[in-house]
Amino acid sequence: MKKIFLLMTILSVSLLTFGQEKKRLKEVGLVFSNLDEFGFVYKVGHEKSMWRFNVISLNNSKSDVEEVGEMDKEYKNTGFNFSLGKEYYSPLTSKFQFKYGWDVFYRFSNHKEKDVVNNLWTKANKLENKSKYYGVNFILGVNYPINDHIVLGAEVTPAFSWDKTTREVNDEKIYEDKGHSWGFSNNHARITLAYRF
């Protein structure tokens, strides 16, 4: 009887321990990349690790340039940068956390130039450059929880990436370049200011 009672107690404690849920956390905030681009971050997880979703930059612009000659120019730029990954935390001190992890990312940019014809006898030219980058960032950084809801973070993200660039003139492909790169530079530094709830 004692053995059955002891076994039941051990099983009950084990089930209660495994059955307890960790406190689920969420963060939403701003990310500053190299201090000249900004974006948004959303994180979800627990105190020891979180999934992160970043939109670093979204852009869309159009400009018209009037030239003295027969042709004016029209410029259009579009692009975005998206990443998702996982970060883990280890305490450094009572306030600072070491964070490490990974991101997979995709970046696209498109630049178009077009001659706007004012004279029917002149042929218009259209130039388009498309660039695609994708790869893996490794995350190394620190978090400083200012209070229960505000978190300040800094990180560097050495990366391994692949890229493809194409150039078209009048809808005909004239150039294509593919490559890969890896490394670490100051372009991979980020500061995050997030609200935790």
C-alpha positions as CSV (number, residue, x, y, z in Angstrom):
1,M,0.0,0.0,0.0
2,K,2.8,2.4,0.9
3,K,4.5,1.7,-2.5
4,I,1.3,2.4,-4.4
5,F,0.8,5.7,-2.4
6,L,4.4,6.7,-3.1
7,L,4.0,5.9,-6.8
8,M,0.8,7.9,-7.0
9,T,2.4,10.8,-5.2
10,I,5.4,10.8,-7.6
11,L,3.1,10.5,-10.6
12,S,0.9,13.4,-9.4
13,V,3.9,15.7,-8.7
14,S,5.4,14.8,-12.1
15,L,2.1,15.5,-14.0
16,L,1.7,18.8,-12.1
17,T,5.2,19.8,-13.0
18,F,4.8,19.0,-16.7
19,G,1.3,20.3,-16.8
20,Q,2.2,23.8,-15.7
21,E,2.3,26.3,-18.5
22,K,5.1,28.8,-18.9
23,K,4.1,32.4,-18.9
24,R,3.6,33.4,-22.5
25,L,5.1,36.7,-23.5
26,K,4.7,39.0,-26.5
27,E,6.7,42.0,-27.7
28,V,6.0,44.6,-30.3
29,G,8.5,47.3,-31.1
30,L,10.8,49.3,-33.4
31,V,14.1,48.0,-34.9
32,F,16.8,50.4,-36.0
33,S,19.2,48.8,-38.4
34,N,22.6,50.6,-38.7
35,L,20.8,53.6,-37.3
36,D,19.7,54.7,-40.8
37,E,16.8,52.2,-41.5
38,F,14.0,51.3,-39.2
39,G,11.3,48.7,-39.1
40,F,8.9,46.7,-36.9
41,V,9.4,43.6,-34.8
42,Y,6.9,41.2,-33.2
43,K,8.1,38.5,-30.8
44,V,6.2,35.7,-29.1
45,G,7.4,33.1,-26.7
46,H,8.6,32.6,-23.1
47,E,11.2,34.1,-20.8
48,K,14.0,31.8,-22.2
49,S,13.2,32.0,-25.9
50,M,11.0,33.9,-28.4
51,W,10.1,33.6,-32.1
52,R,10.7,36.9,-33.9
53,F,9.2,38.4,-37.0
54,N,10.9,41.5,-38.5
55,V,10.0,43.9,-41.3
56,I,13.0,46.1,-41.5
57,S,12.2,48.3,-44.4
58,L,9.3,48.9,-46.8
59,N,9.8,51.5,-49.5
60,N,8.0,52.8,-52.5
61,S,8.8,56.0,-54.3
62,K,8.2,57.7,-57.6
63,S,9.8,60.8,-59.0
64,D,9.6,62.7,-62.3
65,V,12.6,64.7,-63.5
66,E,12.1,67.3,-66.2
67,E,15.1,67.8,-68.5
68,V,15.7,70.6,-70.9
69,G,16.0,68.3,-73.9
70,E,13.3,66.3,-75.5
71,M,13.0,63.6,-72.8
72,D,12.0,63.6,-69.2
73,K,12.8,60.8,-66.8
74,E,10.5,58.9,-64.4
75,Y,12.0,56.9,-61.5
76,K,10.3,54.2,-59.4
77,N,11.8,52.4,-56.4
78,T,10.2,49.6,-54.4
79,G,11.6,47.2,-51.9
80,F,11.2,45.4,-48.6
81,N,13.2,43.3,-46.1
82,F,11.6,40.6,-44.0
83,S,13.1,38.1,-41.6
84,L,11.9,35.5,-39.1
85,G,13.8,33.5,-36.5
86,K,14.3,32.4,-33.0
87,E,16.3,34.0,-30.1
88,Y,17.3,32.5,-26.8
89,Y,18.2,34.3,-23.6
90,S,20.7,33.7,-20.8
91,P,21.1,36.0,-17.8
92,L,24.4,37.9,-17.7
93,T,23.6,40.0,-14.6
94,S,20.5,40.8,-12.6
95,K,19.4,43.2,-15.4
96,F,21.2,42.2,-18.6
97,Q,20.4,39.2,-20.7
98,F,22.7,37.7,-23.4
99,K,20.7,36.8,-26.5
100,Y,21.7,34.5,-29.3
101,G,19.9,32.8,-32.1
102,W,19.2,32.9,-35.9
103,D,17.1,34.6,-38.5
104,V,16.3,33.6,-42.1
105,F,15.8,36.7,-44.3
106,Y,14.6,37.8,-47.7
107,R,15.2,41.3,-49.2
108,F,13.9,42.6,-52.5
109,S,14.6,45.8,-54.3
110,N,13.4,47.1,-57.7
111,H,14.6,50.3,-59.5
112,K,13.0,51.4,-62.7
113,E,14.0,54.3,-65.0
114,K,11.9,55.3,-67.9
115,D,12.3,58.0,-70.5
116,V,9.1,59.9,-70.9
117,V,8.7,60.9,-74.5
118,N,7.6,64.4,-75.4
119,N,8.3,64.0,-79.1
120,L,6.7,61.1,-81.1
121,W,9.9,60.7,-83.2
122,T,12.0,59.8,-80.2
123,K,12.3,56.2,-79.0
124,A,11.8,55.7,-75.2
125,N,14.1,53.7,-73.1
126,K,13.2,51.7,-70.1
127,L,15.7,50.4,-67.6
128,E,14.9,48.0,-64.7
129,N,17.2,46.6,-62.0
130,K,15.9,43.8,-59.7
131,S,17.9,42.5,-56.7
132,K,17.0,39.6,-54.4
133,Y,18.9,38.6,-51.3
134,Y,18.2,35.7,-49.0
135,G,20.2,34.0,-46.3
136,V,20.7,33.3,-42.6
137,N,21.7,35.8,-39.9
138,F,23.3,34.7,-36.6
139,I,22.2,36.8,-33.6
140,L,24.5,37.9,-30.9
141,G,23.4,40.7,-28.5
142,V,22.1,41.9,-25.1
143,N,18.7,42.8,-23.7
144,Y,18.1,45.3,-21.0
145,P,14.6,45.2,-19.5
146,I,14.0,48.8,-18.4
147,N,10.9,47.7,-16.5
148,D,8.3,44.9,-16.8
149,H,7.0,46.2,-20.1
150,I,9.9,48.1,-21.9
151,V,12.9,46.2,-23.3
152,L,15.9,47.8,-24.9
153,G,18.1,45.5,-27.0
154,A,21.3,45.7,-29.1
155,E,22.6,43.0,-31.4
156,V,24.9,42.2,-34.3
157,T,24.0,39.8,-37.0
158,P,26.8,38.2,-39.0
159,A,25.3,36.6,-42.1
160,F,25.6,34.2,-44.9
161,S,23.6,35.2,-47.9
162,W,22.9,34.5,-51.6
163,D,21.9,37.2,-54.1
164,K,20.7,37.6,-57.7
165,T,20.6,40.8,-59.7
166,T,19.1,41.2,-63.1
167,R,19.1,44.2,-65.4
168,E,16.6,44.7,-68.3
169,V,16.6,47.4,-71.0
170,N,13.3,47.8,-72.9
171,D,12.1,44.5,-71.3
172,E,15.1,42.5,-72.6
173,K,17.4,41.0,-70.0
174,I,21.0,42.1,-70.6
175,Y,22.7,41.2,-67.4
176,E,22.3,38.7,-64.6
177,D,24.6,38.2,-61.6
178,K,24.4,35.5,-58.9
179,G,26.6,35.2,-55.9
180,H,27.0,34.5,-52.2
181,S,28.7,36.3,-49.3
182,W,29.3,35.9,-45.7
183,G,30.7,38.0,-43.0
184,F,30.3,40.7,-40.4
185,S,30.2,44.4,-40.7
186,N,28.7,47.5,-39.1
187,N,25.7,47.2,-41.5
188,H,24.6,44.3,-39.4
189,A,24.0,46.2,-36.1
190,R,20.5,46.6,-34.7
191,I,18.9,48.4,-31.8
192,T,15.4,47.3,-30.6
193,L,13.0,49.2,-28.4
194,A,10.0,46.9,-27.6
195,Y,6.9,46.8,-25.5
196,R,6.4,43.5,-23.7
197,F,2.9,42.3,-22.7
